[in-house]
Amino acid sequence: MVNKKLLFEIGVEDLPSKNLDIFSEKIKKSIEENFKKNSISFSSINNFYTNIRLVFIVNKISEEIILEKKIIKGPPLAKCYDNSNNPTKTGLGFAKKYKTELHLLKEEEIDGQKYILYEQPESRIKIKDIIPKIIEESINKVEEQKKMRWGSADISFIRPIRWILLMLDNKHLQATILGVDTNNYTYGNKINSSEKIRVNNYDEYFTLLKKENVEIDTEVRKDIIQKEIYNIILSNEFEENVDYKLVDELSNMVEYPYVFLGTFPKKYLELPREVLEYVIQDTQKYFLVYKKKEITNFFIGISNVKINKNIVKGHERVVNPRLDDAQFFISKDLSSNIFEKKDFLKRLIFHKNLGSMFDKVQRIIELSSYINTQSYADKKLMFKEIAEICKLDLISNMVVEIPKLQGYIGCYYAKKLGFNNIVSEGIREHYAPRNAEDEIPSSVDAQIVSMADKLDTVVGIFLVNEKPTGTRDPLGVRRSTNGFLRILIKTNFSINLTQLINTSFRVISCKFDELKDNKEGLLACHSFFKEKLISIFKEDYGFNESVILSVINSNKTLNTYEMLKKVQALEIILENSNYEELFGNAKRVSNILKKSNLTLSSNIEENLLRESSEKILYNAINNITDELNLALEKNNYAEYLEKLNTLNPYVKIFFDEVMINTNEENIKLNRLSLLDSINNFYTNIANISILSH
């Protein structure tokens, strides 16, 4: 059988640069699956892409499919002929399906009943006849949230299709795919060429594209970008500080990358760093250039065409007006003191059911004070000053224009207007951590305000029954929850989280009566925090899930500091086989108490302790009770478990020598109470019974 190469290229309007690799890979996998499903033999599929084309090359594809000879069972013979032995519709229909005559079909008895059979001969199908349909089905199977329609046909794709090249070695496969007739031509770099380029065979395809300034391999484009950037940095003595995520995105925006160095007036270096980063890097997709860790007035850009002075000037003309706009907005904002305009926040709605941004700030102030009393009541802090003004940059022209700069602009303005560094930085840092990679706020003041802000958002959204779903989380509840918990854990704040959530509920509902009775929303909020805490302990810290659950599910209230210490202690102990007996005893005691299902007295009557082994166990417990309680008070959970482990020999002798379910009810209840007292110690830190192997 002859093996060939299949070349398939879709030419489209500009593709979205983000996740282009994922989209191309989805189509490739869909084609692979459909080829295998249709018994098409091939060795591999390579996928390539640029900003206007998706290319797929199927290697060593068979020229035809061989359908082996097989027997196809038809309907029962009795249904194929009537009582007069005339053919029925059933019999004739089966014969027609396989293009034969009913009387030519074989008959065979299967499981006591006769059937008609069709013996399908071996056949061969040319893949050129079925490939177009399979490719179209493969593309249509790929799910993409945003698809476009064009023209009058009921066809959709991620972008309008302009041409399709389909070739099997040196032959063009004529077909219509997604409403577009296939051809044996392609196009070069759309900036430089609009003429068709005839492709005579697979081998010349790559050569023709390179001549037309097209590099379809994204890895090659990335390599070109990185090398050219490095050369510019080296020759100009800049610092090597390249955002490689931007390299990935930019390589998807061009057919061939040409790298250049641009500049902007030095006066714009007075703008806040975040403004320069947003305008030049985030919006215009240029690389900022640094010297001595400071931004310079140079930038590195990528073009789809060969560089000359006019090209560079054109890019500079795009940057300068945007920086000029930013300078204008900042100048206008600083012409008055925005921090004296607190009432302006009443005009900004935080949420239609949770009031204005002014209302939110009042809640942040109250919650911040509560958090402070729980942790730093003895220190003179400035959290209140931060809380009062932390949202005021939302009314600034700069943030209205670029919302992403909230916090950063407030910090910049506060410093310009003479606020001290803790307050100024607190405005910026109260949004932290903004994502999983971001650090928590550096000052205690900002940590308190950040927690209050995030907690108010999460609790509020749950109370108005708009908890995040798989696709919707407009106010970033997940991000706020994770950020809040990360601060709480990393700062070692020993705060009762359960009580803190309830306090936030009270602060919100006292202003909004209709939310006071939403106990379901409050419970859902508690559960959400619990789930996220489990997730952080598991994913960020790598703790054993059984250990996490043993701690969290045995505590009626959530205290992240104490829970972290407990989990850490148990993680260490789990590595020590000497504690397996402790976990086993805890499990046995727990099971006995569950089966008894009795309400037991907390008082153990010594005069009812008949056996020496139960007396010894009772005394052993009493001897270490004070030490256990002291270890708990000091949050020394490793020492607590170590002391508890010393009871193992006495527990073993008790189980070996004492019959718990004796006929004397008072003796039985007293023994169960003794076990219950041990169980209280077993469950003080965690439900260690579930850790038994």
Secondary structure, 3 states (H helix, E strand, C coil): CCEEEEEEEEEECCCCCCCHHHHHHHHHHHHHHHHHHCCCCCCEEEEEECCCEEEEEEEEEECEEEECCEEEEEEEHHHCECCCCCECHHHHHHHHHCCCCHHHCEEEEECCEEEEEEEECCEEEEHHHCHHHHHHHHHHHCCCCCCEECCCCCCEECCCEEEEEEEECCEECCCEECCEEEECEEECCCCCCCCEEECCCHHHHHHHHHHCCCCCCHHHHHHHHHHHHHHHHHHHCCECCCCHHHHHHHHCCCCCCEEEEEECCHHHHHCCHHHHHHHHHHHCCCEEEEECCEEEEEEEEEECCCCCHHHHHHHHHHHHHHHHHHHHHHHHHCCCCHHHCHHHHHHCEEECCCEEHHHHHHHHHHHHHHHHHHHCCCCCCCHHHHHHHCCHHHHCHHHHHCHHHCCHHHHHHHHHCCCCHHHHHHHHHCCCCCCCCCCCCCCHHHHHHHHHHHHHHHHHHHHCCCCCCCCCCCCCHHHHHHHHHHHHHHCCCCCCHHHHHHHHHHHHHCCCHHHCCCHHHHHHHHHHHHHHHHHHHHHCCCCCHHHHHHHHCCCCCCCHHHHHHHHHHHHHHHCCHHHHHHHHHHHHHHHHHHHHCCCCCCCCCHHHCCCHHHHHHHHHHHHHHHHHHHHHHCCCHHHHHHHHHCCHHHHHHHHHHCCCCCCCHHHHHHHHHHHHHHHHHHCCCCCHHHHCC
